[in-house]
Amino acid sequence: MIATIPHRTFKKKFKKLKRSEQQAVEERLLLFVVYPFAPILNNHAPHGKYMGKGSINITGDLRLIFEMITENIAYLIDVDTHPKLYT
């Protein structure tokens, strides 16, 4: 099981999401902490400024960026749409 630690950027952007998007993030995180490589999450290493981090899909366009601090601790860095994160 993975523990998550939210970064202040993540917290700030999470609060700005629509309630339905917040619920989607919460649901996907529940899955992520138990089964981080569930196919629906599309857990992958992004390119660009987030190289070396991880990314999971929340909705069609919403992504969550994280960094594994240890094998069991994920630092939640950012959550936003794909274009906003990678441009």
C-alpha positions in Angstrom: 0.0 0.0 0.0 1.3 3.5 -0.9 1.0 6.5 1.4 0.5 9.9 -0.3 1.8 13.3 0.7 0.2 16.3 -1.2 2.5 19.2 -2.1 1.0 22.7 -1.6 0.8 23.1 -5.4 -1.3 20.0 -5.6 -3.6 21.1 -2.7 -4.1 24.6 -4.3 -5.0 23.2 -7.7 -7.2 20.4 -6.2 -9.3 23.1 -4.5 -9.8 24.8 -7.8 -11.2 21.7 -9.5 -14.9 21.2 -10.0 -16.4 18.9 -7.4 -16.9 16.1 -9.9 -13.1 16.3 -10.8 -12.2 16.3 -7.1 -14.2 13.1 -6.7 -12.5 11.6 -9.7 -9.1 12.4 -8.2 -10.1 10.9 -4.9 -11.4 7.7 -6.6 -8.3 7.3 -8.7 -6.0 7.9 -5.7 -7.9 5.2 -3.7 -7.0 2.8 -6.6 -3.5 4.1 -6.9 -2.5 3.5 -3.3 -3.6 -0.2 -3.6 -2.8 -1.0 -7.3 -0.6 1.8 -8.7 -0.3 0.1 -12.1 -4.0 -0.5 -12.7 -4.5 -0.2 -16.5 -7.1 2.5 -16.1 -4.5 4.8 -14.4 -2.1 4.6 -17.3 0.8 5.1 -14.8 3.7 6.3 -16.9 6.8 8.5 -16.8 6.2 11.8 -18.5 8.7 13.7 -20.6 9.7 17.4 -20.4 9.8 19.3 -17.1 8.3 16.3 -15.2 10.9 13.8 -16.4 11.7 11.4 -13.6 8.3 11.8 -12.1 5.1 9.7 -12.6 1.8 10.6 -14.2 -1.6 8.9 -13.8 -4.8 9.6 -15.7 -7.7 11.0 -13.7 -10.2 11.8 -16.5 -9.9 12.0 -20.2 -7.8 15.1 -20.0 -7.0 15.5 -16.3 -3.6 14.2 -15.0 -1.9 13.8 -11.7 1.8 14.2 -11.4 3.6 12.4 -8.5 7.1 11.4 -7.4 7.9 8.2 -5.5 9.9 9.2 -2.5 10.3 5.7 -1.3 8.8 2.4 -2.5 5.7 3.1 -0.3 5.4 6.9 -0.3 4.2 9.1 -3.2 4.6 12.9 -3.2 1.6 14.4 -5.1 3.1 17.3 -7.0 0.4 18.6 -9.4 -3.0 18.0 -10.9 -4.2 19.7 -14.1 -5.2 19.2 -17.7 -2.7 17.5 -20.0 -2.0 20.7 -22.1 -1.5 22.9 -18.9 1.0 20.4 -17.4 3.1 19.7 -20.5 3.4 23.2 -22.1 
